[in-house]
Amino acid sequence: VHVWDASHVDLVTPFTATPPAGAGWFDVDLSSQNLTVTGDFYVGFLYTAQHSDPSLGVDTSAPDGRSYEVPWQQMGNDYMIRAVIAP
């Protein structure tokens, strides 16, 4: 799991989170990271060749152009990743 700033620099040390089997949202709580963001930021994940086919929901209707694949190639659909932040 990564959280990147607008310059694509990690804001927290990347860590491993293993989702359970099955469909549905997988919540990753970052509250213990004492993370503060200002401006644009990105939330995402990288996967190993060993797990080269992760399942990730994709919204194909009216993409907003904010989904990327590293090395920061903009994708044509929206990945179903959301960040819930507290003010």
Backbone hydrogen bonds, N-H to C=O, Kabsch-Sander energy under -0.5 kcal/mol:
donor,donor_aa,acceptor,acceptor_aa,energy
2,H,44,G,-2.9
4,W,42,Y,-2.8
5,D,9,V,-2.3
6,A,40,D,-0.7
8,H,5,D,-2.3
11,L,3,V,-3.7
12,V,3,V,-0.7
15,F,1,V,-1.3
27,D,25,W,-0.5
30,L,28,V,-0.6
33,Q,30,L,-2.1
34,N,31,S,-1.2
42,Y,4,W,-2.7
44,G,2,H,-2.1
51,H,48,T,-1.1
52,S,49,A,-1.0
56,L,54,P,-0.5
59,D,78,D,-3.4
60,T,58,V,-0.6
62,A,60,T,-0.6
69,E,73,Q,-2.0
73,Q,69,E,-3.4
74,Q,72,W,-0.6
75,M,67,S,-3.2
78,D,59,D,-2.4
79,Y,77,N,-0.6
80,M,57,G,-2.8
81,I,79,Y,-1.8
85,I,83,A,-0.6
